[in-house]
Amino acid sequence: MRTLAVAALLLATSTPALADIYLLSRQKLEGTDFTAAFFLSHPQMTSLATCEQERTAARTTGFKLFARLYFGTRKGISTQDQLYCVESDQTFTPFRAHSMVDFTYLVTLANSRMTVEPMQSLGACSAIAGRDTGLSKNRFCAKGSQSIQQAKTP
C-alpha cells in the first residue's frame, strides 16, 4: 500500500501540467479598431482560481501580482479593458512594459482555453476572424509584444 502511495506521489510530481495559466489582458483603444493583447503569467498563479483572485483584485483594489497595464495613463487615451483567466498549451515570452507591439495574433477563447495563432498582418487576421460572425468576443485579432515560444507537448 505504501509503495502505491509513493508511486502516485512520484507520478504527480514528475508529470508536468501541459497547460499554463494566463491572465489575458485585452485592451481595445476606444474610437479605433486597434486591440492589444498581453499574456500574463506568474509563478503564484497556478490555477484558474488563483487567476480569478488576481482578476477580481485588479478590478477592485488593484493588481497584486502585476503592475498596471493600461494605455489610459496617457492624457487623452482611453481603452476598453477586458481580463480573462485562461489555460493554454502555448508558452509566451515574458511581458515587458513599453515593448513594441510587433506581433499580430488571432486569439481564440473557448471554455477557459486560449489558442493564439500568429498572423502576417491585422488585415489578414481580420479576414479570417470576420468569417466567424458572432464570435467577436471569443475570437479576435490583436497586436502584442510577446512572441509564442512553443506549444507544449506531452
N, CA and C atoms as an extended XYZ file, in Angstrom:
462
Properties=species:S:1:pos:R:3:atomname:S:1:resname:S:1:resid:I:1 pbc="F F F"
N         0.828       -1.193        0.000 N   MET     1
C         0.000        0.000        0.000 CA  MET     1
C         0.871        1.254        0.000 C   MET     1
N         1.944        1.224        0.814 N   ARG     2
C         2.830        2.381        0.874 CA  ARG     2
C         3.532        2.583       -0.467 C   ARG     2
N         3.907        1.504       -1.132 N   THR     3
C         4.555        1.591       -2.437 CA  THR     3
C         3.643        2.268       -3.448 C   THR     3
N         2.361        1.929       -3.416 N   LEU     4
C         1.390        2.533       -4.313 CA  LEU     4
C         1.274        4.032       -4.052 C   LEU     4
N         1.256        4.445       -2.792 N   ALA     5
C         1.168        5.867       -2.452 CA  ALA     5
C         2.410        6.615       -2.898 C   ALA     5
N         3.596        6.021       -2.723 N   VAL     6
C         4.838        6.651       -3.163 CA  VAL     6
C         4.853        6.765       -4.682 C   VAL     6
N         4.413        5.731       -5.385 N   ALA     7
C         4.364        5.772       -6.844 CA  ALA     7
C         3.410        6.858       -7.326 C   ALA     7
N         2.271        6.994       -6.679 N   ALA     8
C         1.309        8.033       -7.044 CA  ALA     8
C         1.891        9.417       -6.801 C   ALA     8
N         2.607        9.599       -5.703 N   LEU     9
C         3.233       10.879       -5.395 CA  LEU     9
C         4.303       11.212       -6.428 C   LEU     9
N         5.125       10.228       -6.796 N   LEU    10
C         6.156       10.459       -7.812 CA  LEU    10
C         5.542       10.816       -9.156 C   LEU    10
N         4.485       10.134       -9.523 N   LEU    11
C         3.813       10.415      -10.781 CA  LEU    11
C         3.235       11.826      -10.766 C   LEU    11
N         2.624       12.216       -9.673 N   ALA    12
C         2.013       13.541       -9.564 CA  ALA    12
C         3.055       14.640       -9.617 C   ALA    12
N         4.236       14.416       -9.048 N   THR    13
C         5.254       15.464       -9.015 CA  THR    13
C         6.143       15.445      -10.245 C   THR    13
N         6.219       14.342      -10.963 N   SER    14
C         7.109       14.281      -12.111 CA  SER    14
C         6.399       14.500      -13.438 C   SER    14
N         5.101       14.477      -13.450 N   THR    15
C         4.358       14.697      -14.677 CA  THR    15
C         3.949       16.161      -14.748 C   THR    15
N         4.576       16.952      -15.635 N   PRO    16
C         4.246       18.365      -15.684 CA  PRO    16
C         2.865       18.598      -16.280 C   PRO    16
N         2.205       19.636      -15.798 N   ALA    17
C         0.915       20.012      -16.371 CA  ALA    17
C         1.170       20.563      -17.764 C   ALA    17
N         0.315       20.219      -18.694 N   LEU    18
C         0.502       20.697      -20.060 CA  LEU    18
C         0.069       22.142      -20.228 C   LEU    18
N        -0.911       22.577      -19.485 N   ALA    19
C        -1.448       23.918      -19.677 CA  ALA    19
C        -0.868       24.899      -18.661 C   ALA    19
N        -0.513       26.085      -19.161 N   ASP    20
C        -0.127       27.185      -18.296 CA  ASP    20
C        -1.346       28.050      -18.057 C   ASP    20
N        -1.356       28.762      -16.943 N   ILE    21
C        -2.440       29.675      -16.606 CA  ILE    21
C        -2.001       31.087      -16.974 C   ILE    21
N        -2.876       31.791      -17.681 N   TYR    22
C        -2.590       33.167      -18.085 CA  TYR    22
C        -3.739       34.081      -17.708 C   TYR    22
N        -3.388       35.288      -17.338 N   LEU    23
C        -4.347       36.367      -17.245 CA  LEU    23
C        -4.190       37.125      -18.557 C   LEU    23
N        -5.168       36.971      -19.432 N   LEU    24
C        -5.149       37.623      -20.741 CA  LEU    24
C        -5.741       39.014      -20.585 C   LEU    24
N        -4.955       40.017      -20.924 N   SER    25
C        -5.425       41.395      -20.897 CA  SER    25
C        -5.693       41.819      -22.337 C   SER    25
N        -6.959       42.087      -22.621 N   ARG    26
C        -7.382       42.533      -23.953 CA  ARG    26
C        -7.750       44.009      -23.824 C   ARG    26
N        -7.024       44.856      -24.544 N   GLN    27
C        -7.225       46.295      -24.436 CA  GLN    27
C        -7.520       46.875      -25.812 C   GLN    27
N        -8.742       47.386      -25.944 N   LYS    28
C        -9.176       47.985      -27.213 CA  LYS    28
C        -9.094       49.498      -27.088 C   LYS    28
N        -8.349       50.111      -27.974 N   LEU    29
C        -8.214       51.561      -27.997 CA  LEU    29
C        -9.521       52.156      -28.506 C   LEU    29
N       -10.194       52.924      -27.646 N   GLU    30
C       -11.523       53.450      -27.994 CA  GLU    30
C       -11.447       54.355      -29.223 C   GLU    30
N       -12.460       54.215      -30.076 N   GLY    31
C       -12.540       55.008      -31.291 CA  GLY    31
C       -11.717       54.456      -32.439 C   GLY    31
N       -11.109       53.288      -32.245 N   THR    32
C       -10.293       52.679      -33.296 CA  THR    32
C       -10.602       51.178      -33.372 C   THR    32
N        -9.976       50.517      -34.338 N   ASP    33
C       -10.065       49.064      -34.440 CA  ASP    33
C        -8.879       48.383      -33.764 C   ASP    33
N        -7.996       49.167      -33.143 N   PHE    34
C        -6.772       48.614      -32.559 CA  PHE    34
C        -7.057       47.915      -31.232 C   PHE    34
N        -6.582       46.674      -31.125 N   THR    35
C        -6.671       45.899      -29.890 CA  THR    35
C        -5.289       45.340      -29.576 C   THR    35
N        -4.897       45.458      -28.321 N   ALA    36
C        -3.640       44.873      -27.858 CA  ALA    36
C        -3.968       43.708      -26.928 C   ALA    36
N        -3.108       42.706      -26.934 N   ALA    37
C        -3.276       41.549      -26.045 CA  ALA    37
C        -1.960       41.298      -25.320 C   ALA    37
N        -2.074       41.052      -24.003 N   PHE    38
C        -0.917       40.730      -23.195 CA  PHE    38
C        -1.202       39.432      -22.456 C   PHE    38
N        -0.238       38.520      -22.483 N   PHE    39
C        -0.376       37.197      -21.883 CA  PHE    39
C         0.451       37.191      -20.604 C   PHE    39
N        -0.215       37.302      -19.468 N   LEU    40
C         0.469       37.467      -18.187 CA  LEU    40
C         0.467       36.170      -17.391 C   LEU    40
N         1.635       35.758      -16.962 N   SER    41
C         1.741       34.574      -16.106 CA  SER    41
C         2.601       34.943      -14.903 C   SER    41
N         2.451       34.171      -13.851 N   HIS    42
C         3.200       34.419      -12.624 CA  HIS    42
C         3.326       33.093      -11.876 C   HIS    42
N         4.464       32.846      -11.243 N   PRO    43
C         4.638       31.573      -10.527 CA  PRO    43
C         3.573       31.319       -9.453 C   PRO    43
N         2.999       32.386       -8.886 N   GLN    44
C         1.973       32.199       -7.862 CA  GLN    44
C         0.581       31.974       -8.452 C   GLN    44
N         0.437       32.155       -9.756 N   MET    45
C        -0.856       31.950      -10.414 CA  MET    45
C        -0.849       30.540      -11.015 C   MET    45
N        -1.251       29.564      -10.219 N   THR    46
C        -1.110       28.163      -10.599 CA  THR    46
C        -2.416       27.485      -10.980 C   THR    46
N        -3.530       28.209      -10.855 N   SER    47
C        -4.828       27.621      -11.204 CA  SER    47
C        -5.743       28.734      -11.691 C   SER    47
N        -6.839       28.327      -12.314 N   LEU    48
C        -7.819       29.323      -12.745 CA  LEU    48
C        -8.388       30.073      -11.543 C   LEU    48
N        -8.475       29.395      -10.390 N   ALA    49
C        -9.000       30.044       -9.181 CA  ALA    49
C        -8.072       31.158       -8.702 C   ALA    49
N        -6.758       30.919       -8.688 N   THR    50
C        -5.839       31.983       -8.265 CA  THR    50
C        -5.800       33.101       -9.296 C   THR    50
N        -5.978       32.762      -10.552 N   CYS    51
C        -6.073       33.786      -11.596 CA  CYS    51
C        -7.314       34.648      -11.378 C   CYS    51
N        -8.426       34.014      -11.061 N   GLU    52
C        -9.665       34.769      -10.805 CA  GLU    52
C        -9.505       35.714       -9.616 C   GLU    52
N        -8.744       35.307       -8.616 N   GLN    53
C        -8.467       36.194       -7.481 CA  GLN    53
C        -7.704       37.436       -7.941 C   GLN    53
N        -6.721       37.243       -8.822 N   GLU    54
C        -5.953       38.373       -9.358 CA  GLU    54
C        -6.837       39.259      -10.232 C   GLU    54
N        -7.690       38.628      -11.019 N   ARG    55
C        -8.610       39.370      -11.886 CA  ARG    55
C        -9.564       40.227      -11.055 C   ARG    55
N       -10.110       39.654      -10.001 N   THR    56
C       -11.009       40.389       -9.112 CA  THR    56
C       -10.273       41.532       -8.423 C   THR    56
N        -9.065       41.265       -7.944 N   ALA    57
C        -8.268       42.306       -7.286 CA  ALA    57
C        -7.977       43.454       -8.256 C   ALA    57
N        -7.709       43.118       -9.503 N   ALA    58
C        -7.413       44.156      -10.497 CA  ALA    58
C        -8.583       45.118      -10.656 C   ALA    58
N        -9.790       44.605      -10.555 N   ARG    59
C       -10.987       45.429      -10.731 CA  ARG    59
C       -11.393       46.173       -9.461 C   ARG    59
N       -10.940       45.715       -8.305 N   THR    60
C       -11.391       46.326       -7.048 CA  THR    60
C       -10.283       47.112       -6.347 C   THR    60
N        -9.215       46.436       -5.955 N   THR    61
C        -8.159       47.088       -5.180 CA  THR    61
C        -6.875       47.292       -5.957 C   THR    61
N        -6.768       46.720       -7.129 N   GLY    62
C        -5.551       46.821       -7.942 CA  GLY    62
C        -4.823       45.486       -8.008 C   GLY    62
N        -4.045       45.332       -9.059 N   PHE    63
C        -3.286       44.094       -9.251 CA  PHE    63
C        -2.428       43.797       -8.025 C   PHE    63
N        -2.323       42.537       -7.687 N   LYS    64
C        -1.441       42.079       -6.609 CA  LYS    64
C        -0.130       41.539       -7.181 C   LYS    64
N        -0.206       40.842       -8.320 N   LEU    65
C         0.968       40.203       -8.903 CA  LEU    65
C         1.561       40.981      -10.072 C   LEU    65
N         0.792       41.857      -10.674 N   PHE    66
C         1.234       42.565      -11.873 CA  PHE    66
C         1.103       44.072      -11.689 C   PHE    66
N         1.895       44.811      -12.442 N   ALA    67
C         1.790       46.273      -12.445 CA  ALA    67
C         0.621       46.686      -13.324 C   ALA    67
N         0.210       47.918      -13.193 N   ARG    68
C        -0.877       48.453      -14.016 CA  ARG    68
C        -0.451       48.419      -15.480 C   ARG    68
N        -1.362       47.990      -16.372 N   LEU    69
C        -1.011       47.738      -17.771 CA  LEU    69
C        -1.733       48.620      -18.777 C   LEU    69
N        -2.398       49.631      -18.344 N   TYR    70
C        -3.333       50.297      -19.223 CA  TYR    70
C        -2.733       51.466      -19.988 C   TYR    70
N        -3.156       51.605      -21.262 N   PHE    71
C        -2.768       52.739      -22.081 CA  PHE    71
C        -3.351       54.041      -21.521 C   PHE    71
N        -4.438       53.943      -20.783 N   GLY    72
C        -5.180       55.103      -20.315 CA  GLY    72
C        -4.409       56.022      -19.389 C   GLY    72
N        -3.165       55.691      -19.085 N   THR    73
C        -2.376       56.562      -18.224 CA  THR    73
C        -1.899       57.801      -18.974 C   THR    73
N        -1.941       57.784      -20.280 N   ARG    74
C        -1.568       58.965      -21.058 CA  ARG    74
C        -2.794       59.833      -21.288 C   ARG    74
N        -2.581       61.099      -21.294 N   LYS    75
C        -3.671       62.060      -21.458 CA  LYS    75
C        -4.371       61.851      -22.801 C   LYS    75
N        -5.693       61.740      -22.727 N   GLY    76
C        -6.495       61.651      -23.938 CA  GLY    76
C        -6.625       60.265      -24.531 C   GLY    76
N        -6.016       59.275      -23.931 N   ILE    77
C        -6.106       57.907      -24.446 CA  ILE    77
C        -6.962       57.096      -23.486 C   ILE    77
N        -7.970       56.436      -24.034 N   SER    78
C        -8.776       55.565      -23.182 CA  SER    78
C        -8.985       54.227      -23.879 C   SER    78
N        -9.095       53.209      -23.070 N   THR    79
C        -9.245       51.857      -23.594 CA  THR    79
C       -10.419       51.161      -22.940 C   THR    79
N       -10.939       50.180      -23.652 N   GLN    80
C       -11.897       49.240      -23.079 CA  GLN    80
C       -11.078       48.021      -22.691 C   GLN    80
N       -11.034       47.736      -21.413 N   ASP    81
C       -10.171       46.671      -20.913 CA  ASP    81
C       -10.990       45.461      -20.502 C   ASP    81
N       -10.526       44.293      -20.922 N   GLN    82
C       -11.150       43.040      -20.520 CA  GLN    82
C       -10.055       42.096      -20.050 C   GLN    82
N       -10.319       41.409      -18.956 N   LEU    83
C        -9.380       40.436      -18.409 CA  LEU    83
C       -10.029       39.053      -18.422 C   LEU    83
N        -9.283       38.061      -18.883 N   TYR    84
C        -9.775       36.687      -18.942 CA  TYR    84
C        -8.762       35.778      -18.259 C   TYR    84
N        -9.229       34.837      -17.493 N   CYS    85
C        -8.373       33.786      -16.951 CA  CYS    85
C        -8.494       32.582      -17.870 C   CYS    85
N        -7.354       32.145      -18.392 N   VAL    86
C        -7.373       31.091      -19.394 CA  VAL    86
C        -6.221       30.115      -19.187 C   VAL    86
N        -6.385       28.939      -19.754 N   GLU    87
C        -5.318       27.942      -19.826 CA  GLU    87
C        -4.858       27.891      -21.275 C   GLU    87
N        -3.577       27.616      -21.473 N   SER    88
C        -3.066       27.479      -22.827 CA  SER    88
C        -1.931       26.470      -22.853 C   SER    88
N        -1.851       25.722      -23.942 N   ASP    89
C        -0.748       24.801      -24.164 CA  ASP    89
C         0.443       25.527      -24.772 C   ASP    89
N         0.286       26.810      -25.044 N   GLN    90
C         1.348       27.613      -25.635 CA  GLN    90
C         2.101       28.367      -24.536 C   GLN    90
N         3.363       28.665      -24.814 N   THR    91
C         4.201       29.438      -23.905 CA  THR    91
C         4.613       30.713      -24.625 C   THR    91
N         4.607       31.817      -23.895 N   PHE    92
C         4.916       33.119      -24.481 CA  PHE    92
C         6.141       33.729      -23.817 C   PHE    92
N         6.856       34.566      -24.558 N   THR    93
C         7.959       35.296      -23.945 CA  THR    93
C         7.378       36.192      -22.858 C   THR    93
N         8.178       36.537      -21.864 N   PRO    94
C         7.658       37.359      -20.765 CA  PRO    94
C         7.163       38.724      -21.250 C   PRO    94
N         6.146       39.231      -20.569 N   PHE    95
C         5.631       40.558      -20.862 CA  PHE    95
C         6.623       41.600      -20.361 C   PHE    95
N         6.904       42.582      -21.199 N   ARG    96
C         7.758       43.700      -20.834 CA  ARG    96
C         7.003       44.983      -21.168 C   ARG    96
N         6.767       45.792      -20.151 N   ALA    97
C         6.068       47.059      -20.364 CA  ALA    97
C         6.863       47.918      -21.339 C   ALA    97
N         6.171       48.651      -22.159 N   HIS    98
C         6.742       49.601      -23.118 CA  HIS    98
C         7.492       48.934      -24.266 C   HIS    98
N         7.311       47.631      -24.473 N   SER    99
C         7.909       46.970      -25.632 CA  SER    99
C         7.050       47.249      -26.857 C   SER    99
N         7.657       47.173      -28.016 N   MET   100
C         6.927       47.401      -29.265 CA  MET   100
C         5.923       46.267      -29.490 C   MET   100
N         4.772       46.622      -30.020 N   VAL   101
C         3.752       45.614      -30.330 CA  VAL   101
C         3.954       45.168      -31.779 C   VAL   101
N         4.956       44.327      -31.965 N   ASP   102
C         5.378       43.893      -33.293 CA  ASP   102
C         4.668       42.651      -33.800 C   ASP   102
N         3.960       41.950      -32.931 N   PHE   103
C         3.363       40.670      -33.309 CA  PHE   103
C         1.856       40.822      -33.500 C   PHE   103
N         1.330       40.094      -34.483 N   THR   104
C        -0.108       40.087      -34.744 CA  THR   104
C        -0.621       38.684      -34.470 C   THR   104
N        -1.743       38.613      -33.766 N   TYR   105
C        -2.300       37.322      -33.363 CA  TYR   105
C        -3.779       37.229      -33.695 C   TYR   105
N        -4.229       36.009      -33.923 N   LEU   106
C        -5.639       35.661      -33.893 CA  LEU   106
C        -5.819       34.874      -32.601 C   LEU   106
N        -6.575       35.440      -31.663 N   VAL   107
C        -6.771       34.833      -30.346 CA  VAL   107
C        -8.149       34.194      -30.309 C   VAL   107
N        -8.211       32.931      -29.923 N   THR   108
C        -9.479       32.213      -29.804 CA  THR   108
C        -9.635       31.735      -28.366 C   THR   108
N       -10.803       32.023      -27.788 N   LEU   109
C       -11.128       31.615      -26.423 CA  LEU   109
C       -12.314       30.662      -26.468 C   LEU   109
N       -12.191       29.549      -25.760 N   ALA   110
C       -13.292       28.578      -25.687 CA  ALA   110
C       -13.174       27.796      -24.388 C   ALA   110
N       -14.190       27.907      -23.535 N   ASN   111
C       -14.231       27.149      -22.276 CA  ASN   111
C       -12.957       27.316      -21.450 C   ASN   111
N       -12.551       28.548      -21.222 N   SER   112
C       -11.354       28.878      -20.430 CA  SER   112
C       -10.056       28.390      -21.071 C   SER   112
N       -10.088       28.072      -22.345 N   ARG   113
C        -8.884       27.674      -23.089 CA  ARG   113
C        -8.574       28.758      -24.100 C   ARG   113
N        -7.290       29.016      -24.313 N   MET   114
C        -6.855       30.035      -25.264 CA  MET   114
C        -5.915       29.416      -26.284 C   MET   114
N        -6.156       29.751      -27.543 N   THR   115
C        -5.253       29.389      -28.628 CA  THR   115
C        -4.872       30.674      -29.346 C   THR   115
N        -3.600       30.828      -29.622 N   VAL   116
C        -3.100       32.036      -30.277 CA  VAL   116
C        -2.386       31.619      -31.559 C   VAL   116
N        -2.834       32.199      -32.671 N   GLU   117
C        -2.216       31.917      -33.972 CA  GLU   117
C        -1.493       33.165      -34.452 C   GLU   117
N        -0.211       33.058      -34.797 N   PRO   118
C         0.478       34.219      -35.367 CA  PRO   118
C        -0.077       34.522      -36.757 C   PRO   118
N        -0.183       35.803      -37.077 N   MET   119
C        -0.722       36.233      -38.367 CA  MET   119
C         0.265       37.200      -39.030 C   MET   119
N         0.184       37.298      -40.357 N   GLN   120
C         1.070       38.190      -41.104 CA  GLN   120
C         0.758       39.664      -40.851 C   GLN   120
N        -0.548       39.978      -40.725 N   SER   121
C        -0.958       41.369      -40.568 CA  SER   121
C        -2.344       41.418      -39.937 C   SER   121
N        -2.735       42.598      -39.477 N   LEU   122
C        -4.088       42.759      -38.954 CA  LEU   122
C        -5.124       42.549      -40.050 C   LEU   122
N        -4.813       42.968      -41.276 N   GLY   123
C        -5.738       42.773      -42.387 CA  GLY   123
C        -6.002       41.303      -42.656 C   GLY   123
N        -4.933       40.516      -42.708 N   ALA   124
C        -5.077       39.076      -42.927 CA  ALA   124
C        -5.837       38.436      -41.772 C   ALA   124
N        -5.550       38.878      -40.569 N   CYS   125
C        -6.230       38.334      -39.394 CA  CYS   125
C        -7.715       38.676      -39.435 C   CYS   125
N        -8.030       39.929      -39.746 N   SER   126
C        -9.431       40.367      -39.794 CA  SER   126
C       -10.227       39.598      -40.832 C   SER   126
N        -9.596       39.260      -41.950 N   ALA   127
C       -10.283       38.491      -42.984 CA  ALA   127
C       -10.680       37.114      -42.456 C   ALA   127
N        -9.822       36.503      -41.663 N   ILE   128
C       -10.124       35.188      -41.086 CA  ILE   128
C       -11.135       35.321      -39.956 C   ILE   128
N       -10.897       36.251      -39.045 N   ALA   129
C       -11.794       36.431      -37.894 CA  ALA   129
C       -13.176       36.881      -38.352 C   ALA   129
N       -13.244       37.666      -39.417 N   GLY   130
C       -14.514       38.176      -39.924 CA  GLY   130
C       -15.418       37.107      -40.489 C   GLY   130
N       -14.856       35.970      -40.862 N   ARG   131
C       -15.670       34.869      -41.389 CA  ARG   131
C       -16.556       34.250      -40.323 C   ARG   131
N       -16.156       34.393      -39.074 N   ASP   132
C       -16.883       33.781      -37.969 CA  ASP   132
C       -17.772       34.816      -37.300 C   ASP   132
N       -18.871       35.144      -37.938 N   THR   133
C       -19.764       36.144      -37.370 CA  THR   133
C       -20.328       35.660      -36.042 C   THR   133
N       -20.448       36.584      -35.117 N   GLY   134
C       -20.980       36.247      -33.807 CA  GLY   134
C       -19.947       35.753      -32.813 C   GLY   134
N       -18.696       35.592      -33.244 N   LEU   135
C       -17.661       35.102      -32.340 CA  LEU   135
C       -16.691       36.201      -31.908 C   LEU   135
N       -17.043       37.464      -32.086 N   SER   136
C       -16.094       38.545      -31.840 CA  SER   136
C       -15.593       38.570      -30.404 C   SER   136
N       -16.411       38.159      -29.450 N   LYS   137
C       -15.953       38.123      -28.064 CA  LYS   137
C       -14.988       36.967      -27.837 C   LYS   137
N       -15.192       35.875      -28.545 N   ASN   138
C       -14.393       34.678      -28.341 CA  ASN   138
C       -13.246       34.522      -29.331 C   ASN   138
N       -13.243       35.333      -30.372 N   ARG   139
C       -12.191       35.250      -31.385 CA  ARG   139
C       -11.916       36.663      -31.864 C   ARG   139
N       -10.678       37.102      -31.723 N   PHE   140
C       -10.369       38.478      -32.085 CA  PHE   140
C        -8.919       38.606      -32.540 C   PHE   140
N        -8.640       39.673      -33.252 N   CYS   141
C        -7.294       39.997      -33.706 CA  CYS   141
C        -6.682       41.000      -32.744 C   CYS   141
N        -5.397       40.866      -32.508 N   ALA   142
C        -4.731       41.780      -31.588 CA  ALA   142
C        -3.258       41.907      -31.947 C   ALA   142
N        -2.683       43.004      -31.518 N   LYS   143
C        -1.244       43.217      -31.611 CA  LYS   143
C        -0.670       42.973      -30.226 C   LYS   143
N         0.576       42.544      -30.174 N   GLY   144
C         1.202       42.302      -28.886 CA  GLY   144
C         2.709       42.383      -28.965 C   GLY   144
N         3.326       42.372      -27.797 N   SER   145
C         4.783       42.484      -27.708 CA  SER   145
C         5.452       41.154      -27.371 C   SER   145
N         4.656       40.108      -27.231 N   GLN   146
C         5.209       38.808      -26.838 CA  GLN   146
C         5.148       37.829      -27.999 C   GLN   146
N         6.193       37.047      -28.131 N   SER   147
C         6.173       36.024      -29.183 CA  SER   147
C         5.785       34.687      -28.548 C   SER   147
N         5.296       33.798      -29.395 N   ILE   148
C         4.972       32.447      -28.956 CA  ILE   148
C         6.278       31.675      -28.929 C   ILE   148
N         6.647       31.157      -27.769 N   GLN   149
C         7.890       30.408      -27.658 CA  GLN   149
C         7.717       28.990      -28.177 C   GLN   149
N         6.641       28.338      -27.726 N   GLN   150
C         6.431       26.961      -28.128 CA  GLN   150
C         5.052       26.496      -27.694 C   GLN   150
N         4.599       25.447      -28.319 N   ALA   151
C         3.410       24.735      -27.858 CA  ALA   151
C         3.911       23.557      -27.050 C   ALA   151
N         3.287       23.326      -25.915 N   LYS   152
C         3.719       22.204      -25.066 CA  LYS   152
C         3.239       20.897      -25.659 C   LYS   152
N         4.043       19.881      -25.492 N   THR   153
C         3.675       18.544      -25.961 CA  THR   153
C         3.774       17.576      -24.792 C   THR   153
N         2.957       16.538      -24.799 N   PRO   154
C         3.001       15.565      -23.699 CA  PRO   154
C         4.300       14.802      -23.649 C   PRO   154
